[in-house]
Amino acid sequence: MELTEKIRQYIEDRCTAKLEPLEKELAKAEKEKTADEFAEFRLDWHQRKQELLDKFKPATWLSDAASRAKQISLVSHALKYTHSDAKGTSLLADITVWAAGRVLSSADLTAMKADVVGNAAALDVANLLLLEHEGVRLLDQVAANDTSALAEFGTADQQAEWQAGFKEALKVKEPSSHTLAKQLYFPVADEETGYHLLAPLAASSFNHAVFQRVQHSRFSEHAKEARDARRKGHFWQVGTRDYLNLAIQTFGGTKPQNISLLNSQRGGRAYLFNAQPPVWKSRSKPPKSVDAFWSGYRWRIRKQLDELTGFLEWANQHELNNRHIRNKRGEMVAAMVDELHQYAAQLRLFPAGWAAEPMGNGPEACWVDPARDDKDFQYEREGKAWCKQLALNFGRVLAKSIDQKGKRAKLSMSDAETAHFKQQIQRQAYLLMVDLEELV
């Protein structure tokens, strides 16, 4: 379809959209009004319909659109993203004269889609100017003083009028800022001024290109088919692209068209990529001794010990010592046993033989260094006596840690409570021994 036909179709579509409410109004009146009332209404309705059809005759509508073109501006970097009421200058950049640098920017776009700012009621004019055929937009013809796409709709005088009107949307207005715009004082070497005053603008065209790419990677049919194949473990001719930790920034609230045309097409949304600095992760190092092994374990359960101490203190203050309290206490101790298993599992990932020097053939080494190439060590390990010793060590360490926490919290428990609590620890130590014997 040539550009002329696209213009004609665009105007017809606009007319059809305006006629639909009228048609619904007529159908509703026919049901609700009497015959005489409906006959009178129909006469008025036909008059309004004819006025609308006359308004959307191509020559008439183009003249009206050309007169409203001055209310909009074609831009690539828009000010209204900073504040919807900002009245300053936006910018239409020519990316063909820019050089792509080390930082991703609008210069990296192979083709930039122009955005439109201004009166939201004139966005229909913007959509007209952005009509395209074989890579040539109507606005490109307007900029080149080419009226060939408009020739069929009017006389030479009308074409000149339309051309002049549409050019208003391309005019570079006098640069200005606004009280609602952002401004940055940027230091320079010039001693006379000492700084440049910069006005940051949102790269709307660039943001739109990013938004479209992310949307295609997430919701296009090809992306859905590829993800479905991945879930089923099937081969697919293209891979999937995922963007992690995306954030969405919205502009314009319930009226995104008040910001810009492209913002309206995006529903007021723009994607923000995760720019957080990397999280520091310390390198895992094996303990240098048996004491260091248990110190590392106590460090891992420090929060659980605090929670247990707080719970015991609360129960003591309220003089509670029922079955629910004892069960809760037992669950918290069991969680500490689970933490010991996780701690040991991490240490077992180190190369075989790492515990030979710091731990010798002790019970801790038998657990966390099972693949060591040492006959004496393997004989000791297969004997399983180390399981009982390790369980006893765990019981002592845990009981001592809880006792120290309790003293710092000035926690006093009766002899019966203390004895029962020690039994719970011993029971968990016994279960730990059983688990260890099954692992060998």
C-alpha positions in Angstrom: 0.0 0.0 0.0 1.5 3.3 -1.1 1.7 6.2 1.3 -1.2 8.0 -0.3 -3.4 5.0 0.3 -2.2 4.7 3.9 -3.2 8.4 4.4 -6.7 7.7 3.0 -7.1 4.6 5.1 -6.0 6.4 8.2 -8.6 9.1 7.7 -11.3 6.6 7.0 -10.4 4.7 10.2 -10.6 7.8 12.2 -14.0 8.5 10.7 -15.3 5.0 11.5 -14.1 5.3 15.1 -16.1 8.5 15.4 -19.2 7.0 13.7 -19.5 4.0 16.1 -20.8 6.0 19.1 -23.4 7.7 16.7 -24.6 4.3 15.5 -25.0 3.0 19.0 -26.8 6.2 20.0 -29.3 5.6 17.1 -29.9 2.0 18.1 -30.5 2.9 21.7 -32.9 5.7 20.7 -34.9 3.3 18.5 -35.5 1.0 21.5 -36.3 3.7 24.1 -38.3 6.5 22.2 -41.8 6.5 20.7 -42.3 6.6 17.0 -42.7 10.3 16.8 -39.8 11.1 19.1 -37.6 8.7 17.2 -38.5 10.3 13.8 -37.5 13.7 15.2 -34.3 12.3 16.7 -33.4 10.6 13.4 -33.5 13.8 11.5 -31.1 15.5 14.0 -29.0 12.3 13.9 -28.6 12.3 10.1 -27.6 16.0 10.3 -24.9 15.3 12.8 -23.7 12.2 10.8 -23.4 14.3 7.7 -21.5 17.0 9.5 -19.1 14.3 10.8 -18.7 12.8 7.3 -18.0 16.3 5.8 -15.4 16.9 8.5 -13.6 13.7 7.6 -13.4 14.3 3.9 -9.7 14.0 3.1 -9.1 17.7 2.1 -11.1 19.1 5.0 -9.5 16.8 7.6 -6.0 17.5 6.2 -6.6 21.2 6.4 -7.7 20.9 10.1 -4.7 18.6 10.9 -2.3 21.0 9.3 -3.7 23.8 11.4 -3.2 21.8 14.6 0.3 20.5 13.8 1.9 23.5 15.6 0.6 22.0 18.8 2.9 19.1 18.7 6.7 18.5 18.3 8.6 15.5 17.0 11.3 14.6 19.5 13.7 11.9 20.4 14.5 13.2 23.9 11.5 14.5 25.8 11.3 16.8 28.8 7.8 15.8 30.1 9.2 12.5 31.5 10.8 14.7 34.2 7.5 16.3 35.0 4.2 16.2 33.0 3.7 20.0 33.4 7.2 21.0 32.3 7.0 23.4 29.4 10.6 23.6 28.3 12.4 22.4 25.1 12.6 18.8 24.0 15.1 17.5 21.4 14.9 15.7 18.0 18.4 14.2 17.7 19.9 13.1 14.4 21.6 9.8 15.3 23.2 9.6 11.8 25.8 12.2 12.9 26.4 10.6 16.3 29.2 8.1 16.9 28.5 5.1 19.1 30.8 5.2 22.2 31.6 2.9 25.1 28.3 3.7 26.8 25.0 2.3 25.4 23.0 5.3 24.1 20.6 6.5 21.4 23.6 6.5 19.0 23.6 2.7 19.0 20.1 2.6 17.4 20.1 1.6 13.7 16.7 3.3 13.3 15.2 5.7 15.8 11.4 6.0 16.1 10.5 9.6 16.7 8.3 10.4 19.7 5.7 13.2 19.9 5.0 15.7 22.7 2.5 18.5 23.0 -1.2 18.7 23.1 -2.6 15.2 23.6 -5.7 16.2 21.5 -3.4 16.6 18.5 -1.8 13.1 18.6 -3.9 12.1 15.7 -1.8 14.5 13.6 1.3 12.9 14.9 0.2 9.4 13.9 -0.5 10.8 10.4 3.0 12.2 10.1 4.5 8.9 11.2 2.7 6.9 8.5 5.4 5.0 6.6 5.8 3.2 3.2 9.0 1.4 2.3 10.9 3.2 5.0 9.8 6.7 4.0 7.5 8.5 6.5 5.1 11.3 5.6 7.2 13.6 7.9 10.3 12.8 5.9 8.5 14.0 2.7 7.3 17.1 4.6 10.9 17.9 5.6 12.0 17.4 2.0 9.2 19.6 0.6 7.8 16.6 -1.2 4.0 16.8 -1.5 3.6 13.7 -3.8 1.7 11.7 -1.1 -0.8 14.5 -0.6 -1.3 15.4 -4.3 -4.5 13.4 -4.8 -6.3 15.1 -1.9 -6.2 18.7 -3.0 -5.1 21.5 -5.3 -1.6 22.9 -5.4 -2.6 25.7 -3.0 -4.0 23.3 -0.5 -0.9 21.1 -0.7 1.3 24.1 0.0 -1.0 25.0 3.0 -0.8 21.5 4.4 3.0 21.4 3.8 3.5 24.7 5.7 1.2 23.5 8.5 2.8 20.1 9.0 6.3 21.7 9.0 5.4 23.5 12.2 5.8 20.1 14.0 9.4 19.9 12.8 10.5 23.3 13.7 13.2 23.6 16.3 11.9 26.0 18.9 14.1 28.4 20.9 15.8 26.4 23.6 14.3 27.0 27.1 14.1 25.3 30.4 11.4 25.4 33.0 11.0 25.5 36.8 9.8 21.9 36.8 12.7 20.7 34.7 15.9 19.2 36.1 19.1 21.2 35.9 22.7 20.2 36.6 25.7 22.4 37.2 28.5 20.6 35.5 32.0 21.9 36.3 34.3 22.9 33.4 37.8 24.3 33.1 36.7 27.7 31.9 37.6 30.2 34.6 35.0 32.8 33.5 31.9 30.6 33.9 33.2 27.6 35.9 30.4 25.3 34.9 27.9 24.4 32.2 24.2 24.3 33.1 22.8 21.0 31.7 19.2 20.1 31.3 18.8 16.3 31.3 16.2 14.9 28.9 14.7 11.4 28.9 15.8 9.4 25.8 12.3 8.4 24.9 13.0 6.9 21.5 15.8 4.8 23.0 13.6 3.7 25.9 11.0 2.6 23.4 13.5 0.5 21.5 14.5 -1.2 24.7 10.9 -1.7 25.7 10.1 -3.3 22.4 13.1 -5.7 22.5 12.3 -6.8 26.1 8.6 -7.3 25.2 9.5 -9.4 22.2 11.9 -11.5 24.3 9.2 -12.1 26.9 5.9 -12.3 25.1 6.3 -12.9 21.4 5.1 -16.2 19.9 8.6 -17.3 19.1 9.7 -16.7 22.7 6.7 -18.6 24.1 7.3 -21.5 21.8 11.0 -21.6 22.8 10.3 -21.5 26.5 7.7 -24.2 26.1 10.3 -26.4 24.3 12.8 -25.7 27.1 10.3 -26.8 29.8 9.6 -30.0 27.9 13.3 -30.7 27.3 13.0 -30.4 23.5 15.3 -28.9 21.0 14.4 -25.5 19.6 16.0 -23.6 16.7 16.5 -20.4 18.7 17.4 -19.8 22.3 15.5 -17.8 24.9 16.6 -14.4 26.3 15.7 -13.5 29.9 16.1 -10.2 31.7 16.5 -10.7 35.4 15.4 -8.3 38.1 13.5 -5.9 35.8 11.8 -2.9 37.3 9.0 -0.9 35.8 8.8 2.9 36.0 5.5 4.5 35.0 4.9 8.0 33.6 1.7 9.9 33.3 -0.5 7.9 35.7 -3.9 7.3 34.1 -3.2 9.6 31.2 0.1 8.4 29.7 -0.7 10.3 26.4 -0.1 13.6 28.3 3.6 12.7 28.4 4.2 11.6 24.8 2.9 9.4 22.0 5.4 6.6 22.5 4.7 6.7 26.3 1.0 6.2 25.4 1.8 3.2 23.2 3.7 1.6 26.1 0.9 2.2 28.5 3.1 4.6 30.4 5.6 1.9 31.3 9.4 1.9 30.8 11.8 -0.9 31.8 14.7 -0.3 34.2 17.5 -2.9 34.2 19.2 -3.9 37.5 22.1 -1.5 38.0 23.0 -2.6 41.6 26.6 -3.2 42.4 27.7 -6.8 42.8 27.2 -8.4 46.2 30.4 -9.3 47.8 30.7 -13.0 48.6 33.6 -14.1 50.8 35.6 -17.1 49.6 34.8 -20.1 51.6 37.9 -21.4 53.5 38.2 -24.6 55.4 38.6 -24.4 59.2 42.3 -24.5 60.5 41.6 -26.7 63.5 38.9 -28.6 65.4 38.2 -25.6 67.5 37.8 -23.5 64.4 35.3 -26.1 63.0 33.1 -25.7 66.1 33.6 -21.9 66.2 32.4 -21.7 62.6 29.3 -23.8 63.5 28.5 -21.5 66.5 28.7 -18.5 64.2 26.2 -20.1 61.8 23.7 -20.8 64.6 24.2 -17.4 66.4 20.7 -16.1 65.3 19.1 -19.4 66.2 20.7 -19.3 69.6 19.4 -15.8 70.2 15.9 -16.9 69.2 16.1 -19.9 71.5 17.4 -17.8 74.4 14.6 -15.3 73.9 12.0 -18.0 73.8 13.4 -19.6 77.0 13.4 -16.2 78.7 9.8 -15.5 77.7 8.7 -18.9 78.9 10.6 -18.5 82.2 9.0 -15.0 82.8 5.5 -16.4 82.3 6.3 -19.5 84.3 5.4 -21.8 81.4 6.6 -25.3 81.1 4.0 -27.4 79.3 4.2 -29.8 76.4 3.9 -27.1 73.8 6.9 -25.2 75.2 9.0 -28.4 75.4 8.1 -29.3 71.8 8.9 -25.9 70.5 12.2 -26.0 72.4 13.0 -29.4 70.8 12.2 -28.1 67.3 14.6 -25.3 67.7 17.4 -27.7 68.8 16.6 -29.9 65.9 17.0 -27.0 63.5 20.5 -26.4 64.9 21.3 -30.1 64.1 20.1 -29.4 60.5 22.4 -26.4 60.3 25.3 -28.7 61.4 24.5 -31.0 58.5 24.5 -28.1 56.1 27.8 -26.9 57.4 29.4 -30.3 57.0 28.0 -30.7 53.5 29.8 -27.4 52.4 33.1 -28.6 53.9 32.8 -31.9 52.1 33.1 -30.0 48.8 36.7 -29.2 49.5 39.4 -31.4 47.8 39.9 -34.8 49.5 42.6 -34.7 52.1 42.2 -31.1 53.2 41.4 -32.0 56.9 44.5 -34.2 57.4 46.7 -31.5 58.9 44.2 -29.3 60.8 42.0 -32.2 62.2 44.1 -35.4 62.0 42.0 -38.6 62.2 39.5 -37.1 64.7 35.7 -37.5 64.4 35.2 -34.2 62.7 37.7 -35.1 60.0 36.0 -38.5 59.5 32.8 -36.6 58.8 33.9 -33.7 56.6 36.8 -35.4 54.7 35.5 -38.9 53.8 37.4 -39.4 50.6 40.9 -38.9 52.0 43.4 -41.4 50.5 44.8 -42.7 53.8 44.5 -46.4 55.0 44.7 -45.6 58.7 42.2 -42.9 58.3 39.7 -45.0 56.4 40.1 -47.8 58.9 39.3 -45.4 61.7 36.3 -44.1 59.7 34.9 -47.5 58.9 34.9 -48.4 62.6 32.1 -45.9 63.2 33.3 -45.1 66.8 33.8 -41.5 65.6 30.1 -41.2 65.1 29.4 -41.4 68.8 32.3 -39.2 69.7 31.1 -36.5 67.2 27.6 -36.6 68.6 29.0 -36.2 72.2 31.1 -33.2 71.0 28.1 -31.7 69.4 26.0 -32.1 72.6 28.8 -30.4 74.7 29.2 -27.5 72.2 25.5 -26.8 72.0 24.9 -27.1 75.7 27.8 -24.8 76.5 26.7 -22.2 73.9 23.1 -22.2 75.2 24.4 -22.0 78.8 26.6 -19.0 77.9 23.7 -17.3 76.1 21.4 -17.9 79.1 23.9 -16.4 81.6 24.3 -13.3 79.5 20.5 -13.0 79.3 20.3 -13.6 83.1 18.1 -16.6 82.4 17.5 -18.9 85.3 15.9 -22.3 84.8 14.8 -24.8 87.5 16.8 -28.0 87.9 14.0 -30.0 86.4 13.8 -27.8 83.4 17.5 -27.8 82.9 17.7 -31.6 83.2 14.8 -32.0 80.6 16.5 -29.6 78.2 19.8 -31.5 78.4 17.8 -34.7 77.6 16.5 -33.0 74.5 20.0 -32.1 73.4 21.2 -35.6 74.1 18.4 -37.0 72.1 19.3 -34.9 69.2 22.9 -35.9 69.6 21.8 -39.5 69.5 19.8 -39.0 66.3 22.8 -37.3 64.8 24.9 -40.3 65.6 22.4 -42.6 63.9 22.4 -40.4 60.8 26.2 -40.5 60.7 26.4 -44.2 61.0 24.0 -44.6 58.1 26.2 -42.3 56.0 29.3 -44.5 56.4 
